[in-house]
Amino acid sequence: MISGIDVSEWQGHVDFNAVKASGVKFVLIRAGYGRSASQEDRYFAEHYTQAKAAGLQVGAYWYSYAVSPADAANEARACLTVLGNRHFDFPIYFDLEEKWQFANGRNFCDSLVKSFCSVLEQNGCYAGLYISRSPLQNYISPSVAQRYAVWVAEYGPCCNYNGNYGIWQHSSTGSVPGVNGNCDLDYAYIDYAAVINKKQPVTRKNPDELAIEVLNGQWGNGTDRQQLLTAAGYDYAVVQEKVNRLLNRKSVDQIAREVIRGSWGNGNERINRLKQAGYDPTQIQKRVNQLL
């Protein structure tokens, strides 16, 4: 367990050397909010520079007011502009807190998270979600929570979230040397610096994997799906074609009967045509033999 804090312009000037001397190892800094880079947190640059100089590990977060997945993508681009070429040891978090966002339901909240985080990942960032425990359970799908780094807030002696999370914000009224007034306190359970500093390339999925995720509801529908896939750097048309092919797939029994009728040719021609259509020739032939 690694001790940390999170700060914003509300803390003003911070003596990060005193923070470090108190035993704190990392700090998560608000970079800004909304869809414009002009909404950069007034103390972000100062907090980042001085925290790094003090030897603290640093992450960042961006407060959301997004009204749509496209708006969340714009927020991500604004966040990236503010972050610039700075190096971060911890993830960059999408800060989802507005009650009216939760009032729009789980699918809406999922789409915001995926849109923002996809843009970050496309640009090489380690993306995460900051959210309180109750809305995390009620308005974020388990598949989305598992997909990104989770920083969950719940104040008290324990965190009652049953899913996986990397950071727990356990207090908003902490007292830390070097910080004026109350300070948010955090525990990290993952050594993000060790993970991120390996500089592993962002994992890219192939169209077949994405098509299955689409069918499982992980990429939304209609225009939202197109925007999310495009924002993540994927070719929407290619993925949707795979989805359509999966939806139109015939059963092994149906294909075997078509083979018997001669609809798929013979020998290598049949094998190649079945493979191109996404079927397993061996499985089909086994069923053909059973029917004959």
N, C-alpha and C positions, 0 to 999 in steps of 0.2 A: 504494500500500500504506500502510495507516494502522496505527500501533502502538497496542496496547491491553493491558490486563490484566483479569483477573477475580478477584474477592475474595468472601470470606464471613466468617462469624464466626471462622473459624480464623485469619484474619489480625489479628483484634482491631482496635484503633485504628489508623487509617491517616492519614498526613500527606499529604493529596491535593494540597496546594500543592507539596510536594516531588516528588510523582509527576508533576504537570503540568510542572514545571520540567525534569524529566528527558527530556521529549520525548513522553511518553505522551499520546495524544489522547482515548482513550475507556476506560471501565471498565464491565464487566458484573458486576452485583452479585446475589448470591443473595438472593432474596426470602423463600424458605422451602422447605418440603418437605411431602409428604403431603397428606391430604385436609382438613385443618383450618387455619383462619386462625390458630389458637393456636400453630401450628408455624412462625410467622414467624421468620426468621433474627434472632438477638438484635442484630446490628449493622446490619440492613438500613436502618432509618430514618437512623441516624447516617451510614452510608456514602453513602447517596443525598444527603442534605443537604449534606455536606461536599464530595462530588465535584462537585456542581452549583455550589457556592460557589466552587470552585477553577477553574471554567470547563471542566470535562471533559464530554464527551458520555457519556450513561449509557444502559445497557440493563439487563435483569434476567433471571434464570432461576429455575426452580422444579424442585427435585429430585423425581422421581417414584418412588412405591412402588405405583402403580396395579395392581390385579388384574383389571380389566375396563375396557371403554370407559366405562361409567357411572362407575366410580371415577375415571378420568382426567378426566371432565367435572367431578366434584366437586373434584378437585385444581385444575382451572382456575378454578372459582368461588372457591376459597379464595385462590388467587393474586390474583385480581382484587380481593378484599376487602383484601388486604395492600397491593396497589399503590395503592388508593384513587384519588384524582384527580391523582396525580403525572404529570408529562410525561416521556416517554422518547424519546431520540434514536435508540436502537437497538432491535431487536426484543425481544420477551419470549419466552424460550426454554423449551421443554419438555425437561428434562434426563433423558435415558433412559440408565441405566447398569447397572441390576440384572441380574445374570447369569440369575436365574430368569425374568425377563421375556423375555430373549432365548431361553431354553430352550423357551418356548411357541410359538416360530416367527414367521415373517414376517407372516402375516395378523394374528396377535395384536398384534404390535408396531405394524403399520400402523394398526390400529384404535385403539390408545392415542394415537398421534400425532394422528390425524385428530380424535378426540374432544376432546382437550385444545385443540388449535389452533383448532378450529371454534368453541368457546365463546369463546376470546379474540377471534377475528375478529368474532364476532357483537357483541362489546362494543367494537369499534373499535380493537383492538390489532393491531400488526404481529407475526404469530406466526412462531416458528421452532423448530428442533430442534437440541439439542446432543447429540452422540453421538460415540463413537470411530470411527475409520475402518473397522476390521474389521467390527463389528456393523452399521455403516451399509451396507456392501456386502452383508452376508449376511442381514440381518433387516429391512431397509427397502426397499420396492419403489421402483424409479426414479421412478414416477409420484408417489409421496408425497414423495420427496426433492426433486423438481422443484417441488412445489406450495408448499413452505414455505421460509423462510430457513434455510439449513444452516450450523451452526457445528460444524466437525469437529475432533476431537482426534487428533493423531498426532505423537509426539515424535521429533525428528530433523531432519536438514537439509532434508527436503522432505516434502510431503504426496502420498501415492500414490493418493489417491481420484480416480477418473476422471470423476466427475460434477461438477456445478456446486456451488460452496459460496461463501458470502460471507465467512466468518471461519475462519481456521485457528489452532487452539491448538497452538503448536509446542513449548512447554516447560512443565513443571510445577516446574522448579527454577530459575526466573529470580531475579535480584536487581535490585530496583528501589528507588531512594531513596524513603524515606517508608513502606516496607512492611517489617515485621519478618519475617525468615525468608524461606523460599522463596515464590515467587509465580508463578502461571500467566501465561504470555506469549501474546499473540494478535496476529495480523495480520488486518486487515479489507481486503477487496478491493472492497467496495461502500461508497459514501458513503451509509450508511443515513440519516444525519441529513438529508441533502438530499432523500432520497426521502420520509421520514416527515413532515418538516416542511412538505411541500407540502399535507399534510392532505387528501389525495385520499380520497373516500368509498370504503368497502369495496365491492368489486365483487360484485354479486349475480348469480347465474346463473338463467336461466329453467328451467322444469320439463323442457323438451326436452333442454337441455344436461345437466341432472342425470341424466335417464333414461339417456342415453348413457354417462355416467360410471358409473352403477350397473351397466349391462351390461358395462362394462369392468372391473368388480370393484373400483372405487375407494371404494365406500361399504359394503363388507361385505355380510352377509346377515342375514335374519331380524330378530331383536330388535336386534342391533347396528346394522343399517342404519337402523332406525327411530329409535334413540337418537341416532345421528350426525347424521342429517338434521334431527331436531327440535332438537338442541343447536346446530346451525348456523343455526337460524331458518327452516327450510323446512317446508312442509306435506307430511308423509310421504305422506298419502293421495293427494294430487295427483301427486306424483312417481311413486309406485308404479303409479297408473293409467296414466301415460305409459309406464312400463316394460312393463306388461302389454300395452298396445296395440302396442308395438314387437315384443314376443315373438310376438304373434298376427298380425303383418303378413303379408299374402299377397304373392306375387311379382307383378311387373308383368304377366307373362303370364296369371296366374290372374285378376287384376282385369280385364284386357282381354277375356278370354273371358266374364266375368260381364257386362261392358258389352254385348257382342254379344248375350247372352241377354236383355238388357233389365233386369238386376237393379239398375242404377244410374240408371234414368230417362234423360231426354234433355235436351239443351241446357244452360241455366243450372242447372237442377235437378241434373243429373249433375255439373257442375263444382263446385257448392257441396257436394254430398255427398262427392265425392272429396277436396276440400280439408279438410272437417271430419274425415275419416277419416285424414288425414295423407298422402294420396297426391298426386302431381303430375299434374293433369289433362292437361297437354300431353304428358307422357311416356306416359300411359295411352292417349291418343288416337292417338299415333304408332304404338303397338303394335297398336291396334285396326285402323288402316289397313293395317298390314302383314298382319294375319291375314285381312282381307277381300280 
